[in-house]
Amino acid sequence: MGLILDSIGTIEDIGVYQSSGSDILDRAAISAAWKTRWTPAQRNRVGVRVWTIIAYRFEID
């Protein structure tokens, strides 16, 4: 998932950076990403807007 985070660490947007190949899993990853909480990135002790990538690994039990 590709995330854009604002200067206070709130998610502004999420997109699929690299698809799993399954729409169901991609949607599950997007849903999970929206539930994450972030500490703001900082430059010179000031919060800055950034983008980052996170990966989810799904396993079948």
FENGI-V779663 format. One record per helix or strand. SS is the DSSP state (H for helix, E for strand). FROM is the first residue (numbers start at 1). TO is the last residue. If there is no record, write none. Layout:
ss={SS:SS}
from={FROM:FROM}
to={TO:TO}
//
This chain:
ss={E:E:H:E:E:E}
from={2:11:23:41:46:50}
to={5:15:34:43:48:53}
//
